[in-house]
Amino acid sequence: MFERILVPTDGSGPANAALEFAGEIAGREQITAHVLHVVDSDTKTDDADELLDESREWITNIDATVIDERRTGEPQNAILEYAADNGIDAIVMGTHGRRGIGRLLVGSVTESVVRNADVPVLVVRGASEVRRRYPFETILVPSDGSVHAEAALERALALAEHHDATVHVLSVVDVTPAGIEERADLRLERLESYANRVVDDAVAAAEEAGIDAVSAVEYGSTDQRIRSYADEVDADLVVMGTHGRSGLDRLLLGSATERMLRTATTPVLTVRASADN
């Protein structure tokens, strides 16, 4: 598990949803929560104080060690610098999702942190339909067999072992970009074979570690199938791999991951493969 988590906040509703969820994690695990109040340099002092006072109300309810800090400047830079300087091993961020683009902690800022953070980023939507349950009992890992998906699987298995949770490994055969319309198409057969091999290998790794695992292969739009499968199995967490600084992954970054971060009905943990992979 994590030992030091960072929760950036601007006092907005989605940021407070992430703060509340992070507080529950910190309290149950008895780890340190760093609450970073990030204020854009263009924000009026009175407005910033009002927003931060609202978020500080959440802090008093956290039954764990809390370090309360404030930074002014470019949000993503402040977040990443604070994480690097303080030995943070996970960042928890809120997002508006479907309801629009928030002033600070959504859109380009969240995506920038997801792509550039050296640690996992747990993105929590503030919408009412989002399941924010802890401890985790059901964890979903979408996989395409890439090193980035393997990094996500490794993290998911560690979390599952800690929580005694079940891991679902899902590979989506996205036929849309390939222009495949019929199941008899030879290209589809190759994609199916590869997807089944990916999930079988992942389940074998899980079972070797003594973790209950379920495999699934779905067909259709990648983010839609991930989201619907998560709802079908009532997942508590989706763990996804990202390329981060190195570019866009065909399956698990770019538009698919961005849509998952904005529309998922469960928290999404993004994991980037190390530079050695």
N, C-alpha and C positions, 0 to 999 in steps of 0.2 A: 504493500500500500504506500500511500504518500505520507510524508512527514511534515512538509511545509507547503501549504497551498496559498495562492495569491488570488484575491477577489478584487478586480478593478471595479469601481462604482462611480457613477455620476449622480446618484440619488434618484434615478428614474425607476419606474415600476419594474421593467425587465431586469435592471441591474440589482434591484432589491430581491427579486425572485431568485437570482443566482446567489446572492448573499445569504438568503435564508437557507437554500439548499446546501451551500458550502458550510454554513453554520451547523447544519444537522450532521454532515459528514465529519466535521472537525470535532463536534461534541461526542459522537459515538466512537470515533477512533482515538480521541484525545490527542489530536495533533494540533500544530500551530496554524492559525489562519491569519494571513497578512491582508488587511483591508486597505486598499490603495484608493484614496479619493483623488481622481484625476480631474483637474480643472483646466479647460482650454484657456489660453492666455487672453482670448477675446471676451470671455465671460465676465460680467460684472461681479464684483466682490459680494454684494448683497445676495444676488441670485445664486451664486456658488455656495455661500454659507447656508442658504435655505435648503438647497438640494442636499448638501452634505449632512445637515442636521437630521433630515428625514432618514437617510441611510444609516446614520449612527444609532437610530432607535433599534435597528435590527441587531446591532452589535451587542447590546445589553442582554439579548436573549441567547447568546452563544455560550454554551457551557464548555468552553475550551480556552486555551491561551490565544489572545487576540492582540495583534500588533497593528495599531491604527496610524496610517501615514497619509500625507497629502503631497501631491506633486502638481506643478503647473507646467504646461507645455503641450507639445504634440502628443496626443494620447497613446498611440501605438509605441512611440519611442520611449515614453515614460514607463509604460507597462513592461516592455522587453528589458529595458535597462534595470528596472527594479528587480525583476525576476532573476536576472543574471547576477546582480550584486548581492542578493540575499539568499542564494541557494534554494530557490523555489523549485519544487519538483512537479507542480501541476498548477495550471491557471484555470480559474472558473469564471466564465463570462456570460452575461445576459444578452439577449437579443430580442428585438420586437417581432421578427419573423414576418408573418403575413400582414401585420397591421401597419407596416410602413418602415421608413428608415429613421432611426432614432438619432439624436444629436451626437452621441458619443460612441456608444458601445455596440453598434451594429454596422452592417454594410462594410465599407472598406476597412474600418478599424479592426473589427473582429476577423475579417478575412486576412488582413495583414498579420495579425498576431498568430492566427492559425498557421499561416505559411512560414512565418519566421521564428517562432518560438522553438527553443531547443528542448522544451518539455511538452508533455501532453496538454491539450487545451479542452476543457469540458465546457461545451456551449449549451446554455439552458434558455429556452424560450420562456417568455413571461406569460404566454397565453394560458387561459383557463383549462384547455383540453390537454395540456402537457402533463404526463405522469412524472412526478418528481418523488420517487420512492427510494428509500434507503433503509437497510442494506439492499444490494442488488440480488435478485433471485434468478432473473433471466437476462442473459447478455447476448446480443446479436452482433455478429462480425460478418459484414459483407466482404467477399474476397474475390480477387481476380488472379491470385497466385503471384503477384508482384512482390518485390522485397518490402514495399511499403505496406501491403496487405499482411505480409508475414510479421512485420513489426506490430501491427494492430492486433494480430492473433496472439502474439506473445504476451502483449499487455492484457488482452482479454482473458487469457488463461490464468495469468497471475491474479487478476481480480476475481475470477471464478473460484480459484483455489482458496483465496482469502475469505470469500463470502459463502463458499459451498454452493455456488450457483451453477445453473445449466447454461452451456454455451450453444447457441445456434449458429452454424456456419452457412452463409447464403452466397451462392454465386448466381448472378443474373446474366442470362443470355439476352443481350440487348440486340434484337434483330433489326431495329430501326435504321441505325447508321449503315449497316451492311446491305440494306435493301432486300432483305430476305422476306418473302411473303408466304412460302409454303414450307411445312416441316420436312418435306422430302428433299429439300435443297441440300446438296452435299456440304455447302459451307456451314449450314446449321448443324449438320451431323458432327462436323469437326468442332464447332463451338460447344455443342452439348458434351462431347467426349472430354474436352478440356475442362469444362465447368465441373463435371462429375469427378474428374481426377483431382481438381483443386479441393473440393469439399471433402472427398474421401481422405486425402492426405492430412487435412486439418483435423478431421475427427479422429484419425489414428493418433495424431500428436496429443490431442486432448485426452483420449482414453489411456494413452501411455502414462500421462501425468495423473491419472486417477480422477479425471473430471468428466462428468456427464456431458455428452455432446450429441447434437442433432444436426444432420446435413439436409440441405435443400437446394434445389436448382429451380429457378423461376425464369419466366420469359416475359419480355416487355421492356418498358422504359426503366432504366436502372434505378433512379431515385424513387419513382413511384412504387416499384416492386419492393424496394427496401423498406419504404415507409409502410406499405400495406402489410408486408410480412411482419414487421415489428408490431403492428397493431393486432395481427392475427394471433401471435404467440404472447401478446401482452408483455413485451420486453420492457425492462427497466432501464436499459442502456444500450446504445448502439456505438460500437467502436469501429472507427474507420481510419485507414491509412492515408497519408498525404505525401506528396513529393516535397512540399515546402519550397525552399529556395530554388530547387533544381528544375522546376518547370511544372507542367500540367500532366497529370496522369490520365490515361485514356478513360479509366472507369471511375476511380475513387477520388478524384479531385475535380477541379473545374466546375462546370455547371451542375453536375450531379451532386457533389458534396455541398456546394453553395445552396442548392435547393433543399437539401436535407437539413442544413443548419437553420434554414428559415421556416421549414414546414414540419419538421419531425415532431411527433407527439411524445417524444421521450428525449432526455438529454443525449447529446452526441459527444463522444470523446474522440478527438482527432489525435493521431499518433504519427510522427514523422520518423522514417528510418534514419539511423545514424549515418554520419558521413562516410563511415567505413564500408557501408553496404552498397 
